[in-house]
Structures are given as structure tokens and as C-alpha cells.
Amino acid sequence: MSLRDLAFAGRTLRKSPVFALTAALTIALGVGASTAIFSVTNAVLLRPLPYQNPHELVIVPTDMRNRGVKDFPFSNANFIDLREATKNEFQGLAGVFTFPFTLTGEDGMPERVHMGFVTTNYFQLVGARIAFGREGLNWQRPPSACRLWRSLVTNTSSAGSARIRLYSANP
């Protein structure tokens, strides 16, 4: 592109500012939309799951609404039967049950969070380490995400003695 071509393009855009503004906005929207679509695609499809050996994870859903059980989609008996029946097929089987809660910290401000119960082998199967507390059923403190726990407790050194209140969304 020569200097003469740039001068001609500048004169043309100065003569029709509405066209120049429309063209600039169209290009900006196109670049922004492309960036947003790539960011979502990269996070959801291209980047691997943040677990150890994510290609080996399997989700086994079940539904008990036909039995009149509305809020608990997998019974303990079914889980135990499935775990015993798949000992040779899977390295392990972990149960996860999530539900909404309202959590209130020391400051009294309620926050809507999703809590979950997991079986004792869950963290071992996904290759995660416990950030706070201990694994297993004998927790001395409630298990929680470290970031959420720190946001609820003002002084992180007193996190072990902090009090929180949990309110179930389903009374």
C-alpha cells in the first residue's frame, strides 16, 4: 500500500463520517464477538477438565422421580450396588449430591451458594488435595472451598474458630 492510497482512503472516510463510524463499529463488534466465542469454546471444549486424568471420568446419572423421590436422584442402595458391580470396570466410584444453600458468615450477610456432599473417595479419584480440613467422615470443621471460606471469615488465621450458618433452600 502506498502513501497515495492511504491519503485517498483518509479523504474518502472524511467525506462520509457515517460510513466510517459504521465500518469501525462493525469491525469492533466482529472482533469482540469472535473473542467472546473463542473464550467460551476454549474454556468449555478445548481446555481439559481440571482433574487428574479427565479422560477417565464417567458420569452415571439416574432418576427416581417415577418412585416419587423428587430431591434425591440416586439412592444409597443403588450407589452401593453400582460400586460393587463395577469394581473390575472402574478404578473407583464416587457419589456427589449438590444443592443450593444460603450461607451467612460472621458479618451476617447472606450469600447463595451450591453446597455438596461427596463420598470419602471423591477427592482421591479426581486427584485433588483438600485445602482446608481433613478427608473422610471425621471432619472437625465443615468442608468448604478455600476462597469462599476466606471471603466469609475476615481474619484467615481465625478460620478454624469461625462460625457460619447454613440455611437449606428446601425446608
C-alpha positions as CSV (number, residue, x, y, z in Angstrom):
1,M,0.0,0.0,0.0
2,S,1.4,3.3,-1.0
3,L,1.2,6.7,0.8
4,R,-1.1,7.9,-2.0
5,D,-3.6,5.1,-1.3
6,L,-3.6,5.9,2.4
7,A,-4.3,9.6,1.7
8,F,-7.1,8.7,-0.7
9,A,-8.7,6.4,2.0
10,G,-8.4,9.2,4.6
11,R,-10.1,11.7,2.3
12,T,-12.9,9.2,1.4
13,L,-13.6,8.5,5.1
14,R,-13.6,12.2,6.0
15,K,-16.2,12.9,3.3
16,S,-18.6,10.2,4.7
17,P,-18.2,10.1,8.5
18,V,-21.3,8.0,9.0
19,F,-19.9,5.2,6.8
20,A,-16.5,5.4,8.6
21,L,-18.2,5.1,12.0
22,T,-20.4,2.2,10.8
23,A,-17.4,0.4,9.4
24,A,-15.4,0.9,12.6
25,L,-18.3,-0.3,14.9
26,T,-18.9,-3.3,12.7
27,I,-15.2,-4.3,12.9
28,A,-15.2,-3.7,16.6
29,L,-18.3,-5.8,17.2
30,G,-16.9,-8.6,15.0
31,V,-13.6,-8.7,16.8
32,G,-15.4,-8.7,20.2
33,A,-17.9,-11.4,19.3
34,S,-15.1,-13.6,17.9
35,T,-13.0,-13.1,21.0
36,A,-16.0,-14.0,23.3
37,I,-16.9,-17.1,21.2
38,F,-13.3,-18.3,21.3
39,S,-13.0,-17.7,25.0
40,V,-16.1,-19.8,25.7
41,T,-15.1,-22.5,23.2
42,N,-11.6,-22.7,24.7
43,A,-12.8,-22.9,28.3
44,V,-15.6,-25.5,27.6
45,L,-14.3,-27.6,24.7
46,L,-10.6,-27.2,24.2
47,R,-9.1,-26.9,27.6
48,P,-9.0,-30.2,29.6
49,L,-11.1,-30.6,32.8
50,P,-9.1,-29.5,35.9
51,Y,-8.9,-33.1,37.2
52,Q,-6.2,-35.7,37.1
53,N,-6.8,-38.0,34.1
54,P,-10.0,-36.2,32.9
55,H,-10.4,-38.6,30.0
56,E,-11.1,-41.4,32.5
57,L,-14.0,-39.7,34.3
58,V,-17.5,-41.0,33.7
59,I,-20.8,-39.6,34.9
60,V,-23.5,-42.2,35.8
61,P,-26.9,-40.4,36.2
62,T,-30.1,-41.9,37.4
63,D,-33.6,-40.6,38.0
64,M,-36.0,-41.7,40.8
65,R,-38.9,-39.3,40.1
66,N,-41.0,-42.3,38.9
67,R,-40.8,-43.6,42.5
68,G,-41.9,-40.3,44.0
69,V,-38.4,-39.2,45.1
70,K,-38.1,-35.7,44.0
71,D,-34.9,-34.2,45.6
72,F,-32.5,-37.2,45.8
73,P,-31.7,-38.5,42.3
74,F,-29.6,-41.5,43.3
75,S,-30.3,-43.8,46.3
76,N,-27.6,-45.1,48.7
77,A,-28.6,-48.7,47.9
78,N,-28.3,-48.1,44.2
79,F,-24.9,-46.4,44.7
80,I,-23.6,-49.3,46.8
81,D,-24.9,-51.9,44.3
82,L,-23.3,-50.0,41.4
83,R,-20.0,-49.6,43.2
84,E,-19.9,-53.4,44.0
85,A,-20.9,-54.3,40.4
86,T,-18.3,-52.1,38.7
87,K,-15.2,-53.0,40.8
88,N,-13.5,-54.5,37.8
89,E,-14.5,-51.9,35.3
90,F,-13.7,-48.7,37.2
91,Q,-10.8,-47.6,39.4
92,G,-13.4,-46.3,41.8
93,L,-16.9,-44.8,42.1
94,A,-17.7,-41.6,44.0
95,G,-21.0,-40.1,44.8
96,V,-21.8,-36.4,44.6
97,F,-25.0,-34.7,45.7
98,T,-25.3,-30.9,45.3
99,F,-28.0,-28.5,46.4
100,P,-28.5,-24.7,47.0
101,F,-27.9,-23.2,50.4
102,T,-27.9,-19.7,51.9
103,L,-24.7,-19.2,53.8
104,T,-24.3,-16.5,56.4
105,G,-20.8,-15.6,57.7
106,E,-19.6,-13.6,60.7
107,D,-20.7,-10.3,59.1
108,G,-24.3,-11.6,58.8
109,M,-24.6,-11.1,55.1
110,P,-26.3,-14.0,53.4
111,E,-24.8,-15.5,50.2
112,R,-26.4,-18.1,47.9
113,V,-24.0,-21.0,47.3
114,H,-24.2,-24.5,46.0
115,M,-23.1,-27.0,48.6
116,G,-22.4,-30.6,48.0
117,F,-21.9,-33.9,49.8
118,V,-19.3,-36.3,48.3
119,T,-18.2,-39.7,49.3
120,T,-14.9,-40.1,51.1
121,N,-13.1,-41.3,48.0
122,Y,-14.2,-38.4,45.7
123,F,-11.1,-36.2,46.1
124,Q,-8.7,-39.2,45.7
125,L,-10.5,-40.2,42.4
126,V,-10.3,-36.7,40.9
127,G,-6.7,-36.2,42.1
128,A,-7.5,-33.2,44.3
129,R,-6.0,-32.2,47.6
130,I,-8.0,-30.9,50.5
131,A,-7.1,-27.2,51.0
132,F,-8.6,-27.0,54.5
133,G,-9.7,-29.6,57.0
134,R,-9.2,-33.4,56.5
135,E,-10.5,-36.1,54.2
136,G,-13.1,-38.6,55.4
137,L,-16.1,-38.6,57.6
138,N,-14.4,-37.2,60.8
139,W,-14.2,-33.6,59.8
140,Q,-13.6,-31.2,62.7
141,R,-14.6,-28.2,60.5
142,P,-17.1,-28.0,57.7
143,P,-15.6,-28.7,54.3
144,S,-15.6,-25.7,52.0
145,A,-13.9,-24.1,49.1
146,C,-11.0,-22.1,50.4
147,R,-11.9,-18.9,48.5
148,L,-15.5,-19.0,49.8
149,W,-14.3,-19.7,53.3
150,R,-11.8,-16.8,53.3
151,S,-14.5,-14.5,51.9
152,L,-16.8,-15.3,54.9
153,V,-14.1,-15.1,57.6
154,T,-12.5,-11.7,57.9
155,N,-9.3,-13.0,59.6
156,T,-8.0,-16.1,57.9
157,S,-5.9,-17.0,61.0
158,S,-9.2,-17.4,62.9
159,A,-10.8,-19.6,60.2
160,G,-10.8,-22.6,62.5
161,S,-12.9,-20.9,65.1
162,A,-15.3,-19.0,62.8
163,R,-19.0,-19.7,62.9
164,I,-21.2,-19.9,59.9
165,R,-24.9,-20.6,59.5
166,L,-26.4,-22.7,56.7
167,Y,-30.0,-22.4,55.7
168,S,-31.4,-25.1,53.3
169,A,-33.3,-23.9,50.3
170,N,-35.6,-26.9,50.6
171,P,-37.2,-26.8,54.1
